[in-house]
Amino acid sequence: MISAKVVGSGGYGGVGMTELLSGHPEARIACLVDVQDVGKKISDLYPHLSGFCDEVIVAPDDPKARQPADVVFFSTPDGVGMKLAADELAKGAKVIDYSGDFRFNTPEAYADYAGRLGRDTAHASSDLLPRAVYGLAELHRDKLNTQTTLVGNPGCFAISCILGLAPAAKHALVDVASIICDCKTGVSGGGKNPHPLFHYPARYDQMNAYKLAGHQHVCEVERELSLQADEEIKITFTAQVVPTCRGIMSCLYGTLKRAMSRDEVLEVYRTFYKDDIFVRLYDRGTIMGTMQVRGTNYCNLTVDVDERTNRLRVISHIDNLLKGQAGNALQNMNLLFGLRENAGLDRPGQYP
């Protein structure tokens, strides 16, 4: 049985991982760590976990928190994992970090990302960057194996856009200069801690775009699409927050290089994702929304062509807290330990 430590267990990403691990056939929770709510049961904070996980949250300096585990999930803000990962790796753990600390393999690439957040652009463990693997199995499954010890879990917007556009980039379907990513997320993307802009009166019946000067996830999207296309790609990306709890809808566009039918493009996508259990493909005839992925690790892609303008149109739906965070991290854990990729994730979600 795989022993798992969750650091940052009291946040949305931490409780999401706790939910998943509580039902995993090959893993158990060894320790829940946080700097807040120390001494409380996780089920006191989240009563729906009563009887499923009643572990007490311990502080980072607690002797229990320092015990080795097989895998450590850092569900923590940027800057935390980079300071603590080396110690966990030295104790033999595999580390999966939710933040941007290990999504990049060079100090320069990390600096570009950190600068967009207004953070210190120096990485505290730059020596670890070359060994980090970008944790998107649909594109990097060959690197996510039992020899891998350090994974940077992708950003939620990044996952929705990359999965929606990777086949088009790989097969040169679109003019790369024409790519537009129009993305909307639920309020839970802002995390658990209160903020004036996420206070109920500020969010109810309100939609707005943000970070127009440059969203940090753009770095990941451009890099991954460029790798697929074997040429530099720059995108127009607009992030918006809408008054729902969870879910991301990304509307992705690009001008086709030649006239193609909807069926032709859909076949390209089907071939590209034929081995990917968590990517589901639909045509324009299927009514699809965030409700159809809520509580799941699936990415639902509606693949379409606007024949009138000769533009590719892909609508990507994910649950920002599952495929966009904890679910994708667990998918990575399964691969790192040679398990079924969908172990603990094979569930349909909830409706309505």
Summary of the structure (lengths in Angstrom):
residues: 352
radius of gyration: 19.7
end to end distance: 34.5
largest distance: 64.5
contacts: 1215
relative contact order: 0.14
helix: 36%
strand: 21%
